[in-house]
Structure formats: C-alpha cells, structure tokens
Amino acid sequence: MTPVSLIWKYFKKVRFFFFISFVLYILSFSTSRINAYFSAQLVGLMSEFNAADIPLDKWLLLLFAFFMTIIAGSFLLYLAHLADAKYMPKMIAMFEKDIFMQIHKHSLRFFSEEKGGNIGKMQNSILLAILDLQRIGVGFCMNLVTVFLSIAIIAFMNLYLALFFLLITLFFGWLTGQTRKKIITNSQKVTESESEVSGIYFDSLNNASSVKAFGNIKYERRYLFSKVKEYLRLDKQEKFYRAKATYKNNFIY
C-alpha cells in the first residue's frame, strides 16, 4: 500500500464532512477575492475628480457588497472549521487504533532490533504527515482558486493583462516545482536523521538502569552526539539550500 492510498483509506471513511469542509474553504477564499474587487472599486471611486457627483445609490451598493463579502467569507470559514472538527478527530482515532494494532503484529525480532523510541517517532511522523497533507492540500487548492479567480476578475477588465498574468503564473509555478523537488529530498534526509537521534535518546533513557549498571554512559554520549552532529550538518545544509531557493525565486519574481 502506497502512502497516498493509506491516507486516502482514512479520508474515504469521513469523505462527506471532508468534502463539505473542502467546498466551504473554496467558497470562503473565493469571497475574499471578490471582496478585493469591491475594495478596488471603492478606492477607484474615491480617487475620481468628480467623486462628489457619483450617485449615492452606487456608493451604498458597493459598500453593501464590500461588507457582505467580508461577513460571508468569515462565516464560511467558521463553517469549514466546524466541518473539520466533525471529521478530523474521528479520522485520527481510526488511524491511531489501526497503526497500534499493525505495530504489534510484528515479530519479537522486530522489537529487539528496532528502537522503541524510533517506532514511536515513526508513528507520530505518519500522524503528522496526515495532518500536514490535509493542511497542504487545502492550502494548495485555496491558492489555486485565489490565482485563477483573480485572473478571471482581471480578464473582466482587461483580457490581455489577464493572459499576461496567467502565463507568468504558470511559468513561476513550474519554476517553483523544480526548486521544491530538491528541497523535499533534503528534508527527507533531515527527518530520517532526526528520527534516528530521537530513537537513540529515548532508548537510552528507557534503559537507564542498564546504562548505569554497565558504566556505558560515555559510550552512549559519544554515540548520541555523533548522530546529533550528523543531524545538525544535514539540517544546516537543508536550511542553506532553502534560503538560496527562496532568494532565487524572489529575485525572479
């Protein structure tokens, strides 16, 4: 089973509230873009030389639309969070129960070879990955909606300008995707190293009596610090590359 199919297995069981939440998030972000349009229209009216001659009903209509989109966006976001509260705890509970049973199906050899802290760390990592996937997935779709709705609004005013922004957005999206590939690879190495350090740390604490009995504290310390140094090296390398990639993207942007 692939990671995506594993995660989908749990999302599928709560798909109704997941779908409702997803739609509400899209509607909420869409109203925020529409609100930006009405805000621009109001600023445009204020900047005109004959602003005092503009009919009152036009001002009131724009103000009404401006405030209603703010209220609607906030209310839809509130409903989306309520939908999240309906399905996320249930999905996490199902995952925790299944992963606990799967771990205990392994042989005694697995538990003797694998550090207990490492197993716990991997379980938490999978759980965090599920939560991150939901957050990143929603965030990606919201950004997509924001971009294309903004371009649609610009197209309503100037088609050529909208086409220009669309091409720039597609190019920049492709460029960001190429940069992120290397960042993801480096991040995986850092995560694996961090997991190994946590496993050694917790195992040493859990077996403190054995460490003291055999006088192995110096060996344990050297072993832990060697892994910590490796983790710090990888983490530093990953942060340098991320900073370089961010600078390059911002420069091109």
Summary of the structure (lengths in Angstrom):
residues: 253
radius of gyration: 26.1
end to end distance: 39.4
largest distance: 91.1
contacts: 666
relative contact order: 0.08
helix: 92%
strand: 0%
